[in-house]
């Protein structure tokens, strides 16, 4: 399943980098390794999905997913649940 349309990055590639021997645990680490978020949309389409994937794979709430380093959280409080495909 493609997550980043501009750079054609798949969910499988993202999950592989999260679980690599030297894991990518932040959005920017994934961005450097896969180029997601570097296309025409500059991450406006993929960022929410990447936050969801990082949250799931790292076993942390979405509010704890960080962009680059401690304190650079994307979300400061829980957001409204969006139904699948909505």
C-alpha positions in Angstrom: 0.0 0.0 0.0 1.5 3.3 -1.1 1.7 5.9 1.7 3.6 8.7 0.0 2.2 9.1 -3.6 4.7 11.8 -4.6 7.8 9.6 -3.8 6.1 6.2 -4.2 7.0 5.1 -0.6 5.0 2.0 0.6 3.9 1.1 4.0 6.2 -2.0 3.8 9.2 0.2 3.2 8.3 2.4 6.2 7.7 -0.6 8.5 11.0 -2.2 7.4 12.9 1.0 8.3 11.2 1.2 11.7 12.4 -2.4 12.4 15.8 -2.1 10.8 18.9 -3.0 12.8 19.4 0.7 13.3 15.7 1.7 13.6 14.1 4.8 12.3 11.9 6.0 15.2 11.0 9.5 14.1 9.3 11.1 11.0 12.5 12.8 10.0 14.5 9.6 10.3 12.0 7.9 7.9 12.1 11.0 5.6 15.9 10.8 5.3 15.8 7.0 4.6 12.9 6.8 2.2 12.3 10.4 0.9 8.7 10.4 2.1 7.4 13.9 2.5 9.9 15.3 0.0 7.7 15.4 -3.1 5.4 18.0 -4.4 2.9 17.8 -1.4 5.8 18.2 1.1 4.1 15.6 3.4 0.7 17.0 3.5 -0.9 13.8 2.4 1.4 11.2 4.0 2.1 12.7 7.5 -1.1 11.6 9.2 -0.6 8.0 7.9 3.1 7.9 8.9 2.1 9.1 12.4 -0.4 6.2 12.5 2.2 3.7 11.3 4.9 4.9 13.8 2.4 4.8 16.6 1.3 1.2 15.8 4.8 -0.2 15.1 6.4 1.5 18.2 3.5 0.7 20.5 3.0 4.3 21.5 0.1 6.7 21.4 0.0 9.1 18.4 0.6 12.0 20.7 4.1 10.6 21.5 5.2 10.3 17.8 7.9 12.9 17.2 9.2 14.7 14.2 12.9 14.9 14.9 13.8 14.9 18.6 12.3 14.9 22.0 9.8 17.8 22.3 9.0 18.0 18.6 5.7 16.1 18.9 3.2 16.5 16.0 0.1 16.2 18.2 -0.3 17.7 21.7 -3.6 16.0 22.5 -5.7 13.2 21.1 -7.6 14.0 17.9 -11.0 13.0 16.6 -11.2 9.4 15.3 -11.6 9.2 11.6 -13.3 6.1 10.2 -11.3 3.9 7.8 -11.6 5.3 4.2 -13.1 8.5 5.5 
